[in-house]
Amino acid sequence: MKKAIFVDRDGTIILEPGPERNYQVDSLELLEFVPGAISALKLLRAMDYSLVLASNQDGLGTPSFPMDSFLVPHTKMLRTLEGEGVTFDDQLIDSSFEEDCSVNRKPGTGMFGAYLNGSYDLSSSYVIGDRATDIALARNLGAKGILLREDKSVLGGDPSLESSCVLATTDWERIAEFIRASDRSCSIRRTTRETDISLHLDLDGKGPSDISTGLKFLDHMLDQLVHHGGVSLSLSCRGDLEVDEHHSIEDVAIALGEAIATALGDKVGIERYGFALPMDESRAVVLLDFSGRPELVWDVQFTREYVGDVPTEMFKHFFKSLSYAMKCNLYVSARGENNHHLAESIFKAFARALRQAVRRNVFSYDLPSSKGLL
């Protein structure tokens, strides 16, 4: 699902005049950027979010605030940002007065209909602003609020606003790093004639995990991703198990692979590569490369038709579907006498390989590729 960052204008991107100017930026002389805003917005623009300007402009278009007085500095602001590589996907500007009690005025959500239709993951989206109304907007949208102030005192101790505000700071660089460090989650809904899958993945392990695929041994294997991969995974699959296990296993792998690929985003700062692991009498080697070029090399021999309720022939198909969905080069080699241990060692080794490969230095802006593309 898509995610968005909703950014206030006055007091957040540009400095806001005082009451002597009715808090209005109505001339070029008053146009001044908040320190750090441009460079931080440039970083946010590079992330996998829709960047949306959201602003209240009291009485815009009326004699108290003529449209031309607004457009001259506003257009200059946009052109300055564009020159630094910052463009907005959308601009939401309400012109009502506070006493009008318009549903379009922040913190009302009347302007945000395009983001409330289910196509956006608002729980992973952000509102950035300098007022309590911006945090109230975040609460009303079900998003996370970031307050451009030294502390949360402006929220007046309101518990609902306090809980919606995940960061209060006057440092735009810290805001960009905070979002970048937490931008590693993905929600997916995959529905076909054979399966209905709901999945939420966080590569940094924040949030609860709950796995139910209808196949107990597959649940047990996927649980290794949580414990050894350092991720959180909530996954529910309702499949046509009355036919056989194939569709459920294949589609779970596809959904999981797509979630991993999406959560990785631009891959900047990740380690990229993979791991090996012993388990009892078994050993497994999983070599992993998020190269963008999917491939599976499989060197595993099972001696039983089933382990638990999963056909052993489906393990190869699971990892093939997974590698193609997450655009990953994957080498799996394992040996062992006990087929349960053999399967589990593979999943544990994959989990450890994943953990190592997706590890990210949030202060690194290097892409781990000499090609400049992954």
Buried (B, 14 or more C-beta within 10 A) or exposed (E): BBBBBBBBBBBBBBBBBEEEEEBBBBEEEBBEBBEBBBEBBBBBBBBEBBBBBBBBBBBBEEEEBEEEBBEBBBEEBBEBBEEEEBEBEBEBBBBBBEEEEBEBBBBBBBBBEEBEEEEBBBBBBBBBBBBBBBBBBBBBBBBBBBBBBEEBEBBEEBEEBBEBBBBBBBBBEBBBBBBBEBBBBBBBEBEEEBBBBBBBBBBBBEBEBEBBBBBEBBBBBBBBBBEBBBBBBBBBBBBBBEEEBBBBBBBBBBBBBBBBBBBBBBBBBBBBBBBBBEBEEBBBBBBBBBBBEBBBEBEBEBEEEBBBEBBBEBBBBBBBBBBBBBBBBBBBBBBBEBBBBBBBBBBBBBBBBBBBBBBBEBEEEEBBEEEEEB
